[in-house]
Amino acid sequence: MTTTGSRADATPPASSRNLFVRNATGLVRELSAFDAFNLVFSAVLIPVGITEVMAFAPTFWPHANLLLSFLLATPLVATCGLVYLYYTVIMPRSGGDYVWVSRTLNPFLGFFANFSLTFVFLTWIAFNFTYMLSVMGPAAAYVAGIHSSFITSPSKGEIMIIATILTAIFTAVMVLGVRVVARYMFVAFVVVWVGMIIWLIAMAVGSHGHFVNSWNTHSGTTYGAVLAQASHQGFSAAGAIGWGATLFAMIYCFQVYTGFQWTGYFAGEIRNVRRTATTSILGALLISAIGYVLATALIYKYFGFNFFGAVVFNGLGGGSAHWTLPFLPYLPALVNFLPGPSWLLTFVALCFVLAIIWWTPTGFMMGTRNMFAWSFDRLAPEKLTQVSDRFHTPVIATITIGCVVELLNYLTVYQGLGNYLLNVIAVMGVAFIIVSISAAVVPWRRPQMHAQAPGWAKPKLLGAPVITIVAAISAITSLIVAAVIFVLTGLFLRYHRLGRAIYAVGGNREAARAAGIKVDRVRLGVYVAGSMLAAIGGLMEAGRVSSVTPTQGYGEGIIFPVFAAAVIGGVSLQGGRGNMVGAASGVILLGVVQNILELENVSNYWVDAINGGVILFALILARVIGGEASAE
């Protein structure tokens, strides 16, 4: 094992040297065990994660018990962590799941999974910048008594400017190397967690009665009025636990837990990586689980389960149209009603904001190291592998990632990319399924690698190695997450304001514009989202056939079955009609037909003829349905 100051990653075998840009990465093992822990623990981002879960989940599922959601999600999330720990130990290389899946399952699947997760990381950077400036900042300003509109209600232009400045600053910090990053993150860790510990202690020692008195005195309304208004708007927390809502809310718990297992992305820069991986991944999981469960329990204890659900419902959910208070009920704003001097409460609220710039270098590092790994395998320009001799960091890759983040800043601020957060979680779930499946088959496909696995992964249970069982549970969990996201996306399109706007624009653009819908923004947002999903689909297709041609989408006819599947599923080519289930049914139907023809060894001539007939039928059906709709 290499030590501090030595080059990371071993020289590849002579037979495979031509596959790589050079024999050594040029990265240096400079990260200590605490540095590795701090990086992955910051990715969990408890201050922001608990704020999002306690705001988003009750908005969609008002009767969810989030304490139970976290308790149920923790052991399932742990299986994914064990998969990443297993791989980090047997293949400690920068690039993480790209390297692992590529070497054990399929190179294109490895690239697809890693590309998808890298997109998620970078999207989170941009989303968190916007979230910090539009949600966390105004909440902290309320606690501090600041009334400047620049802070309490910044315009999109102001948010974009600040996000751009932050992107430039963190790009520069990353260029200076991992030692500078580690020092910065240590200071940020201390500041943020001093504030978070004070927050937890304040809720623990404060009584619910103190909160009621503080709320009645300082909020502008009364405790009873909040409950009464929520009840009038249709909210009720009475009765037994809402198990359905609690299980659905686990989706957000999965999302905010993600990050503790990512030591493998920068494993090539960690000293004593195999031992450090165990302490950083399992340590981050344990402390994150304690943090989320303890914070949720104390929130319910201090604010009251019924009241917290009611105030979130009033301010962010079904009763938000009638909300008149000078703050929204996000956790940083509710710090104002904790016991303690005003300066201390202001510090605590500010720590919620600072948490985002604590984690940001981690997102940059994951993005740059993954891009570095792609280019090292010649899947991206070779210049991205250039490492500074002075700073020991891939400078060009870092600057490139900074440019990508800036683009995502624009899409988040002006095109509402954050509205598609559920879809981002679904992409992450699909990637985790691929990684888990690859880990499950390692004992059979790569037994020499499995021989280097940690002791817990080798014993057999029911005839299969423990890692295979753990990976299977992880894959099933991720599959359930992806399926639930599919359902929630359908509900989003049907019931959410933006979803209904998409249908309205598709059905009649001018009528939608007359109704006050920002047609151009909706269209651009849909095109951007569709383009990203098409790119991901293209990567999956490339992994399936192991080749790519310029005419693969249009010239080879792939585009026409897509139209046919959509129309058979009830999607109108004229716009304004269709749903997720119907579209999926159309895809499944065409897939079954295609599979039957292949199993029966039908010649390609007749396969094309039958596909053409199906497409023709679909177009006629679309015309008939469209004509009937117009007649109505």
GIZILIN-V442285 format. One record per backbone hydrogen bond with DSSP energy under -0.5 kcal/mol. NH is the residue of the N-H (numbers start at 1). CO is the residue of the C=O. Records with the same first field share a line. If there is no record, write none. Layout:
BEGIN
NH=CO, CO
END
This chain:
BEGIN
6=3
8=27
16=13
17=13, 14
19=16
20=17
21=376
25=8
29=6
30=28, 269
31=269
36=32
37=33
38=34
39=35
40=36
41=37
42=38
43=39
44=40
45=41
49=45
50=46
51=47
52=48
53=49
54=50
55=51, 52
56=52
57=53
58=53
59=55
60=56
61=57
64=61
66=64
69=65
70=66
71=67
72=68
73=69
74=70
75=71
76=72
77=73
78=74
79=75, 76
80=76
81=77
82=78
83=79
84=80
85=81
86=82
87=83
88=84
89=85
90=86
91=87
93=91
95=265
96=93, 264
98=95
99=96
100=96
101=97
102=98
103=99
104=100
105=101
106=101
110=106
111=107
112=108
113=109
114=110
115=111
116=112
117=113
118=114
119=115
120=116
121=117
122=118
123=119
124=120
125=121
126=122
127=123
128=124
129=125
130=126
131=127
132=128
133=129
134=130
135=131
136=131
137=132
139=135
140=136
141=137
142=138
143=139
144=140
145=141
146=141
151=148
152=148
153=149
159=155
160=156
161=157
162=158
163=159
164=160
165=161
166=162
167=163
168=164
169=165
170=166
171=167
172=168
173=169
174=170
175=171
176=172
177=174
181=177
182=178
183=179
184=180
185=181
186=182
187=183
188=184
189=185
190=186
191=187
192=188
193=189
194=190
195=191
196=192
197=193
198=194
199=195
200=196
201=197
202=198
203=199
204=200
205=201
206=202
211=207
212=208
213=209
214=210
215=211
216=212
217=213
218=214
219=215
226=222
227=223
228=224
229=225
230=226
231=227
232=228
233=229
234=231
235=230
242=63
243=241
246=242
247=243
248=244
249=245
250=246, 247
251=248
252=249
253=249
254=250
255=251
256=252
257=253
258=254
260=257
262=259
264=261
265=262
266=263
267=264
269=266
270=267
271=31
272=2
273=270
276=272
277=273
278=274
279=275
280=276
281=277
282=278
283=279
284=280
285=281
286=282
287=283
288=284
289=285
290=286
291=287
292=288
293=289
294=290
295=291
296=292
297=293
298=294
299=295
300=296
301=297
302=298
303=299
304=299, 300
308=304
309=305
310=306
311=307
312=308
313=309
314=310
315=311
316=312
317=312, 313
319=313
320=317
322=319
323=320
330=328
333=330
334=330
335=331, 332
336=333
337=334
338=335
345=341
346=342
347=343
348=344
349=345
350=346
351=347
352=348
353=349
354=350
355=351
356=353
357=353
358=354
359=355
360=356
362=359
363=359
364=360
365=361
366=362
367=363
368=364
369=365
370=366
371=367
372=368
373=369
374=370
375=371
376=372
377=373, 374
378=375
379=374
380=374
384=381
385=382
386=383
388=393
392=388
395=393
398=394
399=395
400=396
401=397
402=398
403=399
404=400
405=401
406=402
407=403
408=404
409=405
410=406
411=407
412=408
413=409
414=410
415=410, 411
416=412
417=411
419=416
420=417
421=418
424=420
425=421
426=422
427=423
428=424
429=425
430=426
431=427
432=428
433=429
434=430
435=431
436=432
437=433
438=434
439=435
440=436
441=437
442=438, 439
444=441
445=441
446=442
449=446
450=446
451=447
452=449
453=450
457=454
458=454, 455
459=455
461=464
464=461
466=459
467=457
468=465
469=465
470=466
471=467
472=468
473=469
474=470
475=471
476=472
477=473
478=474
479=475
480=476
481=477
482=478
483=479
484=480
485=481
486=482
487=483
488=484
489=485
490=486
491=487
492=488
493=489
494=490
495=491
496=491, 492
500=496
501=497
502=498
503=499
504=500
505=501
506=502
507=503
508=504
512=508
513=509
514=510
515=511
516=513
517=512
519=517
522=518
523=519
524=520
525=521
526=522
527=523
528=524
529=525
530=526
531=527
532=528
533=529
534=530
535=531
536=532
537=533
538=534
539=535
540=536
541=537
542=538
543=539
544=540
545=541
546=542
547=542
552=549
556=551
557=554
558=552
559=553
561=557
562=558
563=559
564=560
565=561
566=562
567=563
568=564
569=565
570=567
571=566
572=577
575=572
583=579
584=580
585=581
586=582
587=583
588=584
589=585
590=586
591=587
592=588
593=589
594=590
595=591
596=592
597=593
598=594
599=595
600=596
601=598
602=597
607=603
608=604
609=605
610=606
611=607
612=608
613=609
614=610
615=611
616=612
617=613
618=614
619=615
620=616
621=617
622=618
623=619
624=620
625=621
626=622
627=623
628=624
629=625
630=626
631=627
632=628
END
